[in-house]
Amino acid sequence: MASVTVRNVVKKYGDLQVVHGLNLGIEDGSFVVLLGPSGCGKSTLLRMIAGLEPITAGEVLIAERVVNAVHPKDRNIAMVFQNYALYAHMTVYDNMAFALDLRGTPKDEIKRKVDWAASVLNLGDYLERYPRQLSGGQRQRVAMGRAIVRNPEVFLFDEPLSNLDAKLRVQMRTEIKELHQRLKTTTVYVTHDQIEAMTMADVIVIMRAGVIEQKGAPLDVYDNPANLFVAEFIGSPAMNLIEGVAEAGNGGPAMRTKGGALLPLSSRFKVAPGRKLTLGIRPEHLTIGETGDIATEVSVVEPTGPEIHIYCDFEGKDVCAITRERGSWRHGAKVGLTPDPERMHLFDPESGRALEKA
């Protein structure tokens, strides 16, 4: 196992700069997820750690050794790709043994390692099959097994579940997390799927346009977004955002929306009257009833089973509330939404930065 350190890393393609002086420390044995929309630079960063992309400026260290000039095969890392990258003419056993065979590893040691990896990944009954005879999840496990047998210091995963169906993705998320808990190998995992990030990571690194917007434990990032981008990106359904102006309410600070509604704010927010604000509230922190602070009209009702997502029109914008209660909400019904003041977030609409509570 090993730590990974990224120091002032820059990546340019000609005049186009796609990574802007990133600094990131990944602790030995941790599971770190690089999360962000397409084009944010997360896969480029992963490939620079792997040595598959040259670094324009800065340093990458693995186990405190600068590896900028080290060939990928000499970095003692293993990478699992989105498309599995299996050899179609080789059996599962031969696919998993291939890298060890190239190294000149003795046959008995190869067999011991492949058998061990197959037992960990429940592939023991498939070693003589070919990739075309396997399901998508089994192929991905073979790709993981090929990485495991090398006993690398760092695992790198580049959106490995994107080609799987929804049910299989859930299963593979659990398997990868269990594998990490068993092996304790430092893991860097790239995805644009926030559910994958939230359920698997020890630490989430949220990226946008080649910079890191926020880094932290999944629930800390969810509960305390640093800015509007993180607030909207993390959470499904996304956080509701309502614009307005601060004013002094009867019982404490409040915000007057553009349409004239007055929303009470937590007394822990110290905002001067007249200041422009963006209020954020997650759907699960809105209570729905016949009346409330926010008078709305139901637009869409989405039953998911354990929850019901209710989208309401408020001043021409959708606001989503989540409830576990069964009800008879229908399109066009008048309902009231009441936000929990202690679970509100306030942001500066110009900088996007979150305002701290006292």
N, C-alpha and C positions, 0 to 999 in steps of 0.2 A: 504494500500500500504506500501511497505517497500523497503529499499535498501538491496543489497546482496553484501557481501564482502568475497573474497577468499584470505586467507593469507598463503603463503608458503605451499600450499597443495601438498602432494606427494601421489601417489597411486602405490602400488606394488602388484603383484600377485606372491608370492614366491620370487624368485630372479629377476623376470622380473619387471622393473620399467616402467610404462606407462605414468605417469604424473610426471613432474619434477619441483617441487617447484613453482607452479603457484601463481601469485598474480593478482587479478582482482577486481576492484570496479565497481559495477553496481548501478547506481543512481536510487533513488525512482521514479517510474513512467516511466522509460525508456524501450525501446524495443531493447534488445541486442541479436545479432545473433552470435552463435559460429559456425564458418565456417572452413571447412578443409576436406582433403581427408579421406577415410575410414582408421581407425586405428590411427587417430591423437590424440585421447583422448577426443574429444568433448562430446560424449555421456557419457563417464565415468565421466567427470566433472559434467555434468547435473545430473547424478544419485547420485553423492556425495552431491550435493546441495539438492537433494530431500530426501536424507537419505536412498536410496536404495542400496548404496555401502558404506561400511565403509571406513573411511579416514585413510591412513597409518600414515601420519604426517601432521601438519598444522591445520588450523581452517577454518570453514565456519560460517559466521554470517548472520543472517536474521534479519532485523530491529535492528541491533547492538547487537543482542543476539547470543552468541556462541551456535550452534545447533549440534555440533558433537555427543553428547550423547542423542539428542532429537529424539524420534520416528517419522517416517515420518508423521503419522496422527496428530501429535502435532506441526508440523512446520507451519501450516496454509498456505500450498502451494497446488496447484492443478496441476496435470500433465496430458498432452494429449499425447497419444502414437501413433506410426505409424499404429498399427493394430486395432485402435478404442477401443478394449477391452470392447465391449458391451455385456450385458447378453442377449443371444438369446431368452430366454423364457420370457423376460420382454418386456412390451410395451415401447415406447419412453418415455412416462411420468414416468413410474416406473424406467427406467434406470437413468433418470435425478434426480429423487427423492431419489434414493437408499441411497446415503451418508447422506442426511439429515434425512432420516428415521432411519438409524443406530444411529444417534446422539440423537434420541428422540425428534426431532423438531416437534412442533404441526402441525397437518394436514393442518390447514388453512394457516399457514405460508409456509409450503411446497408447497401448491397449488399456493400461491401468487408468490413465487420465481420461480417455474417451469414455470408458465404462463408468467412471465416477461422475463425469459431467452428464452422461445419459441418465444416470440414476437421479441426479439432482433435478433434471428437467423432464423426468418421466418420458424419456425417449428410448428406453431399453428395448421395447418391442419393435422399434422402427429402424434399427441400425442398418439393416440390409435393404431398406427401401430407397427409392430415388426421389428427389424433390417433387417430381410430377405426381407422385403417389401420396403426397402429404397435403393436409389442409394449410391455410394461411398461417394459423397459429402454430402449427407444428413446424413449418418452415422457419418461422421467426425464432422458435426455440432452438432449432438447429444452428441458426446464425449466432444465437447467444452461446450455445455450446461450443462452437468453434472459437469464440472469444474466451470462454472460461478456461479451456484446456491450456491456454498459453500462460495462465496465472499472471496476468498483467498487473501493473501497479495502479493503472487507471482504466476504467471503462468509459467509452464515449458512445452515446446513443444519439443518432440523428433521426428524429421523428420515426421511430421504429414501428409505431402502431398505426400509421396513417392509412395503410392499405387494408386494414382489417375492418370487419363489420362491428357494429356497436357492442354486441354482446361479447365478442371475442376481445375487443379492446379492454373491456372491464376485467375480463379474466386475466389478460396478459399484464395489465397494470398491477394486479395483485401478485402475479408470479414474479415480475421484475422486482417489486418491493421486497417480497419474501427472499428472493435471491440475494439482494443487497444486504438484508439483515443477517443472512447466513454467512456470506463471504466477507462482509465489511470492507469491500474494495471501494476506493474513491470513485465516484460516478458523476459524470457530467452528462446531462440529458437535455436535448433540445426538443421543444414542442411549441406549437401555437395554440394547443388545447389547454385551457386554464384548468379544466377538471383533472386532467393528467397531472398538471403541476401541483394543484392543491392536495391531491390524494397521495402523491408519491414523494414529494420533496421534503428534505430537511430544511433546505433554503431555496427560495425562489429569487431569481434575478430577472427583473422585468426590464426589457430593452425596447427602445424606440429610436429609429433613425441613427443607429450606430452609437448610442450612448445608453448608460444604465440609468433608469428612472428611479428604481427602488430595489433594495435587497433586504430580505428578511425571512423569518419563518412564515409559512403559509397563512396561518390565522392572524399573525401580526400585520401582514400586508393587507389582508382582507379587512381587518378591523380598523386599521390606521393607514389608509392610502396617503401617500405623500403629496399627490397632486391629482388634478382632474383626469389625466390620462390613465393613471393606475386605478382610480375610482371607477371609471367606466369600463376598463378592460377586465378587471377582476370581478367576477360575480355573474351568475346566470340565473335569472335575468339581471341585467346591468343595474347599477345604482341609479335611482331617479335623481335628476338634477333640475332644480328650480331656481330661476334668477329673480333677484329683487334688491331691495334697498333696506338697510338697517334703520330701525326706529325704536323709540322707547315705548314699549307696551305698558298696559296697566299693571301687569304682574312681573315685569322685567323686560329684558331685551326681546325684540321681535323683528320679523322681516316682512315688509310689504311687497307682495309679488307685483309683477307688471299688470296683472288683471285686478289688483286691489285687495286680494285676500291677505289677512294678517296671520302670520304663523309664529307662535311663540318659540323662542330659542332657549337653549340651556343657559342658565345664569353663569355658567363657567366660561361662556364666550364673552370676551370684552371687546365689543365693536362699537365704534362711534356712530351715532345717528347720521344718516345720509351716506354711509359707506355702501358701495355696490358689493353685492355678495352673490355667490352661487351656493345654494343649499343642496347638500346631498343626503339622501336617505335610502337605505336599502329596502327592497320590497317587503322583506320579512319584519321590518320595523314599522310598518304601517298597519294600523288597525282599521278594519272596514266595518261600517255600520250605516244606519239610516242617516245619521248626522255626523259631522266631524269638522275639523279645522279646514279641510280641503273639500269643497263641494264639487262633485264630479258626476260624469255620466259614463256608464259602462260601455266600452267599445267592443272588447273581446274577452271571452272566458275560456281559459285553457285548463281543463282538468288533466293532471298528470298521474293521478292515483293517490299518492300520499299527500299531495298538495294541490291547490287550485290557484292558478295565476290569473289575476283579474286586472286587465288593462282598462284604464279609465281616461277619458278626455278631460284634461284640466288646462284651461286657457289655451286650447288649441294644441296641446302637447300630450303625448301618452305618459301616464304615470302607472306603474305596476305595483300591485299589492299581492302578497302571498298569504294564503290562509290554509289551515288544515281543517277548518270547519266545513261541513257540507251546507250549502245554501241554494237558493233559487235565483241567483243573479242571472240577469238576461241582458242582452244588448239593448241599450237605451235607458236602462234603469238608473234612477237618481240615487247615488250613494255618497256617503261621507267618509273621508280618510283622515285618520288622526295619527300624525307621526310621533314617535317617542323622542322627546327633546334630548334625552341623554344619549341617544344613538345617532343623533344628527352629525353631519360633517359640514363645515363651512370652508369655502375656497375663495381665493381672490380671483375674480373672473379674468383679470388681465394677465397675471403671472401664472395662474393655474395652481399655485401652491396652496396647501392646506393651512388653515389657521389653527393655531394651537389653543387648547382649552387651558384655563387657569388652573 
